[in-house]
Amino acid sequence: MRGKTKAQLLKVLRKLEESKRVTKEKVRPAILRKQQIVQEIRDLLRKYRCVAIISLDGVPTPQYKKIKQELSKYGFIKVYKNSIFLRAAREEGIPNVDELEKYLIGTNAFMFTNMNPYELALLLDKLVAPKYAKPGDIATDDIYVPEGPTGIPPGPMLSVFGKLRIRTQVREGVIWIAKETKVASAGDEISPELASLLRKLDIKPVVVKLKPRVVWEDGNVIPAEQLKVDVDAFRDDLLRAVSIVKEVAIEAALPLPDILPEIIARAYRRAAVLAGEAGFITPETAAEVFRRAVAKALALALQLQQKAPDLGIEVSVQVAPAAPVAAGAPAEEKKEEEEEEEEEKEVSEEEIAEGISSLFG
């Protein structure tokens, strides 16, 4: 090998060796950083019992930061690479990590918390951040433009207002909206003209929410569709269950402070009914006993009146005299009073005794 060729070869080898050394120097900090992140995730998995994988697909950064600020009060939230989180979860040995893997798609934030998964889902649904609409966005609610000055000078924008059917006036050198106007309904697609106008009016009509893909809690993997809770229906079911349990407790006479007054009241009512049925007379039960006795006597007298012709005896039931009806009273009221009087027939004790005596000789 000639000297010149050998020198060139050595030069190439030196450059290759130097390149390897530089690459190692660059790679080593990256590896160390990745190891630190993995350890950070493992520490979080030990500290918190619940992890929510939250989709950030289509979520603007400003809105994410605003919602993240609120969520930080309930735990720890951070964006990690899916592969790094999966590695940390496997190294930590959490249960059902393989089932979590299928949800690790797209860009995700990871929320570590000790909240109940369903409580966390309700919280995520409540935390919203508005944003300007872009052409093609879907209105999340009805959109209105308010009455008053817009700050927009008259000119080409007048035709945009007209196209959107917004009544306007020109005052003090600017366009005024004459009346609050609905420009879109929930579910409508926002046109380029409307998106441009709403931005000029500083109206942010689109609501941004963070949506969980899945929640892991103590080994249980709960997909997003199973996290939806109908609070009103759950409240109704709970109230119904409480009512049933309370009724059972009253019937069983459980001496609990909350239901003891109702137990005593129900027991008193039943004792009064029983005393009336048994004819047990005390100052408290006398009225009920006599009321029942009169009612039974009246029922017996009416039965005897129906059977009297067949038995060859005569039983009469005296009806109390009708109350006088005021002159000019409507015919319908008179008829109703007559029907009530017919139902309220009264029999004297002497007539009842006489009827029974004649029946049995």
C-alpha positions in Angstrom: 0.0 0.0 0.0 1.4 3.3 -1.0 2.1 5.9 1.6 -0.5 8.3 0.2 -3.2 5.7 0.1 -2.4 4.6 3.6 -2.5 8.1 4.9 -6.0 8.6 3.4 -7.2 5.3 4.9 -6.0 6.3 8.3 -7.6 9.6 8.0 -11.0 8.0 7.2 -10.6 5.6 10.1 -9.9 8.5 12.5 -13.0 10.3 11.3 -15.1 7.2 11.8 -13.8 6.7 15.3 -14.4 10.3 16.2 -17.9 10.1 14.8 -18.7 7.1 17.0 -17.4 8.9 20.0 -19.5 12.0 19.3 -22.6 9.8 18.7 -22.0 8.0 22.1 -21.7 11.4 23.8 -25.0 12.6 22.3 -26.9 9.3 22.9 -25.9 8.8 26.5 -27.8 12.0 27.9 -30.9 11.0 25.9 -30.8 7.5 27.4 -30.4 8.9 30.9 -33.2 11.4 30.3 -35.5 8.6 29.2 -34.6 6.5 32.2 -35.4 9.5 34.5 -38.9 9.8 32.8 -39.5 6.1 33.2 -38.7 6.3 36.9 -40.9 9.4 37.3 -43.8 7.5 35.9 -43.2 4.5 38.1 -43.1 6.8 41.2 -46.5 8.3 40.1 -48.0 4.8 39.6 -47.0 4.0 43.2 -48.3 7.3 44.6 -51.7 7.3 42.8 -54.2 4.5 42.4 -55.9 5.9 39.3 -54.5 6.9 35.8 -56.6 8.5 33.1 -55.3 8.4 29.5 -56.7 11.6 28.0 -56.8 12.2 24.3 -55.2 15.5 23.0 -56.1 14.9 19.4 -57.4 18.2 18.0 -57.1 20.0 21.4 -55.3 23.4 21.0 -52.4 24.0 23.3 -53.8 27.2 25.0 -57.1 25.4 25.9 -55.2 22.3 27.2 -53.0 24.5 29.4 -56.0 26.3 30.8 -57.9 23.0 31.7 -54.6 21.4 32.9 -54.3 24.2 35.5 -57.6 23.2 37.0 -57.0 19.5 36.9 -53.7 19.9 38.7 -55.7 20.6 41.9 -56.8 17.0 41.8 -53.6 15.2 41.0 -50.8 15.3 38.5 -51.2 15.6 34.7 -48.5 15.5 32.1 -47.9 14.6 28.4 -45.7 11.5 28.0 -44.8 9.4 25.0 -47.0 6.3 24.8 -44.0 4.0 24.5 -42.3 5.5 27.6 -45.5 5.2 29.7 -46.0 1.6 28.5 -42.4 0.7 29.4 -42.7 2.3 32.9 -46.0 0.5 33.5 -44.5 -2.9 32.6 -41.4 -2.3 34.7 -43.7 -1.4 37.6 -45.7 -4.5 37.0 -49.2 -3.0 37.2 -52.1 -5.4 36.5 -53.7 -5.5 33.0 -51.0 -3.4 31.4 -51.5 -5.3 28.1 -55.1 -4.3 28.0 -54.1 -0.6 28.3 -51.8 -0.9 25.4 -54.6 -0.7 22.7 -55.6 2.7 24.1 -52.1 4.2 23.7 -52.6 5.8 20.3 -52.3 9.4 19.2 -51.2 12.2 21.5 -52.2 11.7 25.2 -51.9 13.4 28.5 -51.8 11.1 31.6 -53.7 12.2 34.7 -52.6 10.6 37.9 -55.1 11.0 40.7 -56.8 9.3 43.7 -60.2 10.4 42.5 -63.0 7.9 41.7 -62.9 7.2 37.9 -66.6 8.3 37.5 -66.0 11.4 39.6 -63.0 12.2 37.4 -65.1 11.7 34.2 -67.7 14.1 35.5 -65.0 16.7 36.3 -63.5 16.4 32.8 -67.0 17.0 31.4 -67.4 20.2 33.4 -64.0 21.7 32.7 -64.2 23.6 29.5 -62.2 26.2 27.6 -63.7 28.3 24.8 -61.9 28.9 21.5 -62.4 30.8 18.3 -64.3 29.0 15.6 -62.6 27.8 12.4 -64.3 27.1 9.1 -65.8 23.6 9.3 -66.0 23.5 13.1 -69.3 22.2 14.5 -71.1 24.6 16.9 -71.4 23.0 20.3 -74.2 25.4 21.3 -76.5 28.0 19.8 -74.4 31.0 18.8 -75.7 34.6 19.1 -74.1 37.9 18.3 -75.1 40.7 20.8 -76.7 44.0 20.1 -74.5 47.0 20.0 -71.4 48.5 18.4 -69.0 46.1 16.7 -66.0 48.4 16.3 -65.9 47.4 12.6 -65.9 50.3 10.1 -68.5 50.1 7.3 -67.4 48.7 4.0 -67.2 45.1 2.6 -68.1 43.7 6.0 -71.7 45.0 5.6 -72.2 42.4 2.9 -71.1 39.7 5.4 -73.6 40.9 7.9 -76.3 40.9 5.3 -75.4 37.4 4.1 -75.7 36.1 7.7 -79.1 38.0 8.1 -77.8 40.2 10.8 -79.6 43.6 10.9 -77.1 46.4 11.2 -76.9 50.2 11.4 -74.0 52.6 10.9 -73.5 54.9 13.8 -70.5 57.0 14.9 -68.5 55.6 12.0 -68.8 51.9 12.9 -71.3 49.1 12.3 -73.9 48.5 15.0 -75.9 45.3 15.4 -79.5 46.5 15.7 -80.7 43.4 17.6 -79.3 40.3 19.2 -79.3 37.6 16.4 -78.9 33.9 16.4 -76.3 33.0 13.7 -76.0 29.3 14.2 -77.7 26.4 16.0 -75.9 23.6 18.0 -74.7 21.0 15.5 -74.3 23.5 12.6 -71.1 23.6 10.6 -69.5 27.1 10.8 -68.9 28.8 7.5 -65.8 30.8 6.7 -67.8 34.0 6.7 -69.2 33.3 10.2 -65.8 32.2 11.6 -64.2 35.4 10.4 -67.0 37.6 11.8 -67.0 35.9 15.2 -63.2 36.4 15.5 -63.6 40.1 14.6 -66.3 40.3 17.3 -64.0 38.4 19.8 -66.6 35.7 20.3 -65.3 32.2 21.1 -68.3 29.9 20.5 -66.6 26.5 20.4 -66.1 24.7 23.7 -63.1 22.5 24.2 -63.2 19.5 26.6 -60.6 16.9 27.5 -62.0 13.4 26.8 -60.5 10.3 28.4 -59.8 7.3 26.3 -59.7 4.9 29.3 -59.1 5.0 33.0 -57.0 2.4 34.9 -57.8 2.0 38.6 -56.1 -0.6 40.8 -55.9 -3.0 37.9 -59.4 -2.3 36.5 -59.5 -1.0 33.0 -62.6 1.2 32.3 -63.1 2.4 28.7 -64.5 5.9 28.1 -68.0 4.7 27.1 -68.4 3.0 30.5 -67.6 6.2 32.4 -70.7 8.0 31.4 -73.1 8.4 34.3 -76.7 9.7 34.2 -76.6 11.7 37.4 -80.4 12.4 37.4 -81.3 8.7 36.9 -78.8 7.6 39.5 -80.2 10.1 42.0 -83.8 8.9 41.3 -82.7 5.2 41.8 -80.9 6.2 45.0 -83.9 8.0 46.4 -86.1 5.1 45.5 -83.8 2.7 47.3 -83.7 4.9 50.4 -87.5 4.9 50.4 -87.7 1.1 50.2 -85.1 0.6 52.9 -86.9 3.1 55.1 -90.2 1.3 54.7 -88.6 -2.0 55.5 -87.0 -0.5 58.6 -90.3 0.9 59.8 -92.1 -2.4 59.2 -89.3 -4.2 61.1 -89.5 -1.6 63.9 -85.8 -1.0 63.9 -85.1 1.6 66.7 -83.1 4.0 64.6 -83.1 7.7 65.5 -84.2 8.8 62.0 -87.2 6.5 61.8 -88.2 6.0 65.4 -90.9 8.8 65.3 -92.6 7.2 62.3 -92.4 3.7 63.9 -94.2 5.1 67.0 -96.8 7.0 64.9 -97.6 3.9 62.8 -97.8 1.7 65.9 -100.2 4.1 67.5 -102.4 4.2 64.5 -102.5 0.4 64.3 -103.2 0.1 68.0 -106.1 2.5 67.6 -107.6 0.5 64.7 -107.1 -2.8 66.7 -108.8 -1.3 69.8 -111.7 -0.2 67.6 -112.1 -3.7 66.1 -111.9 -5.3 69.5 -114.2 -2.9 71.2 -111.7 -2.0 73.8 -112.8 1.3 75.3 -110.4 3.9 76.8 -110.6 7.7 76.7 -108.4 7.6 73.7 -110.2 4.8 71.8 -113.8 5.5 72.8 -114.6 7.6 69.7 -113.2 5.1 67.3 -115.0 2.2 69.0 -118.4 3.9 68.9 -117.8 5.0 65.4 -117.2 1.5 64.2 -120.1 0.2 66.3 -122.5 2.6 64.7 -121.1 1.9 61.2 -121.6 -1.9 61.7 -125.1 -1.4 63.2 -126.1 0.7 60.2 -124.7 -1.9 57.8 -126.6 -4.6 59.6 -129.8 -2.6 59.5 -129.5 -2.1 55.8 -129.0 -5.8 55.3 -132.1 -6.6 57.4 -134.1 -4.0 55.4 -133.2 -5.9 52.2 -134.0 -9.3 53.6 -137.1 -8.3 55.7 -139.8 -9.1 53.1 -138.5 -12.7 52.7 -138.5 -13.2 56.4 -141.9 -11.7 57.0 -140.8 -8.9 59.2 -140.7 -5.2 58.9 -137.6 -3.1 59.3 -137.5 0.6 58.7 -134.5 2.8 58.5 -135.1 6.4 59.3 -133.3 8.9 57.1 -132.2 12.1 58.6 -134.1 15.1 57.4 -132.6 16.9 54.4 -131.0 20.3 55.0 -132.9 23.1 53.4 -131.5 24.2 50.0 -131.1 27.9 49.4 -133.4 29.5 46.9 -132.0 29.8 43.5 -129.4 27.1 44.0 -128.4 25.3 40.8 -130.2 22.1 40.0 -126.9 20.2 39.8 -126.0 21.2 43.4 -129.4 20.1 44.7 -129.0 16.8 43.0 -125.6 16.3 44.5 -126.9 17.2 47.9 -129.7 14.7 47.5 -127.3 11.9 46.5 -125.1 12.7 49.5 -128.1 12.6 51.8 -129.2 9.3 50.4 -125.7 7.9 51.2 -125.8 9.3 54.8 -128.8 7.5 56.1 -128.9 7.2 59.9 -130.6 4.6 62.0 -131.5 5.1 65.7 -130.4 2.5 68.3 -134.1 1.9 69.2 -134.9 1.0 65.6 -131.9 -1.3 65.3 -132.9 -3.1 68.6 -136.5 -3.3 67.5 -135.5 -4.8 64.1 -133.2 -7.4 65.7 -135.9 -8.3 68.3 -138.5 -8.9 65.7 -136.2 -10.9 63.6 -135.3 -13.4 66.4 -138.7 -13.4 68.2 
